[in-house]
């Protein structure tokens, strides 16, 4: 007791110690164990008091009775104080615990939102009461259940017998349950029963009898009931199929009526534009989005039905059954679908098919048109595959119209394969998987998963792909094809039950359907396949045994379910897609205003039309070139090309003849051969080159001209690209202009008859040797002098290159001569000394002269030279020497016209070379005049026409326009145009959709 007081109330213990000291008592105190936590000031005071307690007996006077009583009273009073301390501690601890609990409650998450989801207790009780009432009402009204008149007329007797039998068995079961036994069981006291008082079951016909006689009787009754049940199931299936046929007949009648109404409406509003159907408008939106490519990542998330499946699983046949026409090519186990095919199903008065980019309509009721349609689809698929690939990403779009067709958009994809054959590209399997994933990645696409029911489920490739793209199955519809083959081959029908209930494959789906898409004969029509499908399900054991329900059978139910789901998703998502494109349009318009302010938003087609107009306007500039300018250009070009031939083949050989008569004879022969052989064709080629050069100057930009005179360049600068000199010049159009001009010039050919005409003119001109007046003589002399000077300049440059740098170049440009240069310079000096010694030296060097030159070079310069080097150096040295003499004769002939006109002897007037160059000059003038007339009258117009044809061809070539018109301005305008078109079509479709609602 004291120890407890000491541990809990040390101040009380100290008080007791003081009192005991006064009373002379000895209190032994054990030191408490040391505390691990720091002591407070209060505990330190209590321990200080304990130190001075009496630890040894003291001598005291005996206490009286009153002292002991007071001690006990004080001890009791101290103990009574303890309860107040305990009560206070309890209250404080309770308050602390309550506060901690409140803090814990505040830290918990708010779950008030569950009240809006979970039903209240009152709602649960009300639902339970309603279910009990429904049960009682159903039990009471079973006896009053009546069939419709048609069914009652056909099966009234049998239904009545079945009702009486079922009521009797139900009454027997109730009585047996009240008596504690099943109907047909022996009495409780009967020893023949081994079961005794076993509890009864609710329905007697489900429990076996105890005795052999009762067992046989029950078996017979059960067999009879089973036969009746089978008969009822067969009759029920027949009734359902009969009702379905009646419904189809009504649909056909309705289709015929709709066709008549559509035809009447077409005849009524033939003069007005026919309003597009809702699905056609939606299909146009998808077509716009199929080519859309934007850097703003506005993806196409509009719904469409994506048909995927393993190869040869029957997916194309399912699509044909929905479209009610065999529109796709067929193959025996080989890949036929090589590209995505978008099929838009729409209503119309006639059953027709039409491609997006074609105006031809194929009559699907005609076998010939169907054959052509399948061939066209196959050709388009083969043409879309390029670069050695097996499949293509290019979408083939077509529309199928007909009375009563379900309105939706389906995309048929190539079948998924597991092995690549040797005829396929190496990446075919991956390409098909990537293509399928890209189409299924659309979060609003309805996936129509086609599974072949005639093969083992474990061999399926598409189910894994679909389950990966749509793990929740919220947009997947599973279709089991070839159920007729599955019924024949499968020994366990429970597998089909598991497939159609979604328990066999790991994938999930919105619905499961079983269809029959053919009998294995590719020539069967759609009507024959549908009749076969109805007959199969009418006789199918799987349908009768309840493996599949009637709502899961036939392609008709499948198409209705897919169409309903398609339009539901369209109504849920189309406005979101419109909002996304509206935001994209705002971003693009903002970028255009910031980067291209004050400019029109012209797309690629509009820019090309503008560029074409400018090119055609500038082609007209070719007619602004005057005849004088044409002839000057042609004369310059002709002499540039003829000068070498005239000097090397005509003038030099004739001048080396030695006499005037031989000179003229040689000149006549050379000129005649030249005119008959290559001169006319060469002149036509020169005329074509001149036309090309002028056309490029006038229409586009001037090419670089080397070695041209300043006055010529300045004159040509007047006809430089007029568009590039204008203030409103558009550099964006330059590639179009250059490419159009190059293409036109490449395809343009000069008329061949111009060669013959030019040959006659040139022969007649060259035969004239008489210079008629002084003006012509002076022009010929000037032409000869200028030609000789140009040739001498070329020869001097050649000699300078052979001899190397001279003294001035060595000191000024720090250039040095090579040993080859020194040898040639020494040989040149010796050759020049030889020519100065003999002014009438012939054009060739003799052997003795060559040896003499070699010895002189070796003696004077100490250099060894060979004979070939001497001959190579001799040609330009002799030509320079000859040209100097010819130039001196030309100077002498300036005033020799009177002598020439008086026909004095050639020794007094040696001016035959002037006459030669006058004849050539006259031929050139006549040739230039003829070519100018040909250009102005014929070739320029033909070239202008060719430019128009080239631009016209390019106007419909999107690839060409895309390669010529590039840049952010063009691409941004294209995106703006496409986004506006898509947004407008979406808004138009949304308005029509709301009106239809």
C-alpha positions, 0 to 999 in steps of 0.5 A: 500500500505504501509502495503504491502511494510512493510510486503514484503520489510522491508528495504524499509519501514525503508528507507521511515521512515528515509526520513519521519523523515527528512521531518517532517512526522508522519508515524504510524506503526502497529506492525506485528504479531509475527512470529513462526519461528526464525528471520534472521539477516536481519529481526532483522535489519529491526525491529531495524530500525522500533523502531526509526521511529517517533511516535509523531508529531514533529515541523518542518518548512514547506517543499517546493515544491521541497522537496515533489517532491523529496519524491514522486520520491524516493517513486516511485523509491523504488516501482519500485525496488519491480518488480525486487524482484518479478521477481527474486523470480519467477525465483528462485521458477521456478528453484526449482520446475524444480529441484524437478520434475527432482528428482521425475522423477529419482526416478520413476522405469524403465519401458523400458521393456514394450516397448518390450511387448506392440506393438507400435502405428505403429504396432497397426495401421498396424494390424487395417488396415490388419483387415479392408482389411481382412473384405473387402476381406472376404465380396468380396470373399463370393460369390466366395466361393467354396466347395470341390468336394465331398461336392459339389456333395452331397449338391451342390443344397442345398448350391446354394439355401442357397447362393441365399437366403442369398444374397437376404436377404442381399441385402434387408437388405442393401436397407432397411438400406439405405431407413431408414426402415427394409424390410417388414416394412410399408411405413413411411406414413402408419398409420397402423404402430405403429412404424413409422420411427423406425431405421432398423436393419441389418438383416431383418429375425431377426426382427418381422413383424408389421402386423399379416399377415406378422408375420405369414408369417415370422414365417413360413419362420423362421420355414422353415429356422430352419428346414433347419438349423437342417437338415444342422446340422444333415448332417454336423454331419453325414459328420464329423462322416463319415470322422472320420470313413474314417480316422479310417479306414485309421488308421487301414490300417496304423496300419496293415502296421506298424505291417507288417513293424515291423514284417519284421524288427524283422525278419530282425534283429533277430540276433541283439539286437532290439532297444528300443522304445523312450517311453520304454526308458522313462518308464525305467527312471521312473522305476529307479526313482520310487525306488530312495531315496536320501538325496540330495532331487533330486525329480522326476519331469519327466512328466507322466499322472496322472489319478485322479477322484472320485470312480466309475467315469470311470477313469479306463475305460478312461485309457482302452479306450486309451490303447484299451484293458480292462486290469483292474478288474471291480467291481459293485461300490466297490473299485477295484484300491487299488494301483497306476498302471503305464501303459506305452503305446508303439507301437509294432507289436502285441497288448500285455501287460507285467509286469515290473518284469515278462517275460510273455506276455498277448495277449490282443486279446485273451479273456482268456489272458485278463481274466488272466491279470485282475486276475493278476492285482487284485492279485498284488493289494491285495498283495501290501496291508499290515498291515490292510490297504485298499490302498497301495503306491507300484506302479504296472508297466506294459507295453501295446504295439500295433500298433498305440497306443499313446506313453505315460506313465499313472498312474492310482490312487485309486478313491477319496472317501468321506466316509469310509465304515466299510470294509475299514481302518480308514485312507483310505480317508486320504491315498488316498488324500495323495497319489493323492497329492504326484503324482500331486505335480510333477510340470510337471505331466499332471493331467487327471481329470475325472468327472462323468457327470451322477451325480450332479456337486456339489458332486464332490470331485476331482475337489477341490483337482485338483484345489488346486494342479494346481490352474492355470490349466496349466497342467490339462485336464478335462474329462467328462465321461458318457455323454450319461447318462448325456443327459438322466438325465439332464433337463438343457443342459446349465450345460454341456455347462458350464462344458465343457467351464470351467465355472461351477467348480472353477478349470481351465484346458488346455482343456475339453473333453466329452467321453462315456466309456461304456453302463453299460455292463462289458462284452462289448469289446473296439470296441463295446464301441467305436462304441457306442460312435460314434453312440451316438455323431452322434445322440446327441442333445448336439452335434447338438445344439452346446453345445460341439464341435467335437474336444471335443468329443470321447476318440480318440481326448482325447488320441491325445491331452494328447499324444501331451501335454505329449511329449511337456512337456517331451521335455521341462523338461527332460534336466533340470532333467538330469542337476539336477542328474548330480549335485547330482552325483557330490556331492555324488562322492565328499563325497565318495572321502572325506570319503572313499579314495582309496576304490572301490565304491561297491554297496550292491550286489557287497559287498554281493558277496564279503562277500559270497566268503569269507564265502565259503573260510573260510568254507573250514577251517573246513577240516583243523581240524585234526582227533586228534583235532576232537577226543580231542574236542569230548572226552572233550565234551563227558565227560563234559556231561557224568560225572554227570550221571556216578557218580550219576547214575552208580558209587555211587550206585554201590560203595554203594553195599558193595561187588565187585561182586555186584559192577560189576553186578550193573555197568553192569546193569546200563551201559546196560540201559544207552546204550539202552536208552539215551546214543546214542542220547545224544552222537549225540547231543554232536557231533552236539554241537562240530561241531557247536562250531568248525564251529563258531570258524573256520568261524566267531568268537569264543564264550565265553568259561567258565571254560576251561583250558588254554591249550585248549583255546590256542589250539582253538585260532589257529582256531579262525576266520581266516578272523579277523586275516588277514590284509585285514579283512572287518568288514562290512562282519561280520554280513553276516558271522554270520547270514549265519552260524547261519542259516545253523546250525539252519537248519542242522540235524544229520542223524538219522541212526547214532544213531543206528550205535553208539548204537551198537558200544557203547554196544560192547565197554562197554561189554569189561572188560579186560584191556589189557596192563599197558599203558591202566591201567595207563590211566584209573587210571589217568582218574579216579583220575582226574575225582574224583579230579574234582568232589571233587572240585565241592563238596568242593565248594558246602560245602563252599557255605553252611558253609559260609566264613571261617576265612581267608575270614572274615578277608581279604574280610570283609565277615560275616556268616549268621545264616543259615551258622552257623547252616550248619557249626555246622551240617557239623562238627557233620556229619564229626565227625560221619563219622570219627568215622565209616568209613564204614557208609552207605550212609543214616542217621538213625533217631537216628543219626539225633536226636543225631546230633540235640541235639549235635548242640543245646548243643554245639552251642545253635542252633536249626536245623531241620531234613531236613537241616541235610539231605541236608548237609549230601549229600555233606559231605558223597560224599566228604568222599566217593570221598576221599576214592575212590581217596585213592583206585585209588592211591593204584591201580597205581601199581596193574596192575600185581595183576589185570592181575594175577587175584588175589582175590578182597580182595588183589586188589580192583580196580573195579572202575578203570575197570569201568572208563576204560570201560567208557574211551574206550566207549568215545574213540570209540564214539569220533572216530565214531562221528569224521568220521561222521562229516568229511565224512558226516556232514561237507559237508552237512553243507557246502552245506547248507551254500551255499544254504543259501547264494544263497537264500539271493543273491536274497533277497533284504530285507535280504541284506539290513538288513545285509549290513548297514552303510553310505558306503553301502548307499552312494555306492547305491545312487551313483550307482542309480544316475549314472544309472538314469543319463545314462538312461536320457542321452540315452533318450535325445539323442534318443529324439533329433535324433527323432526330 
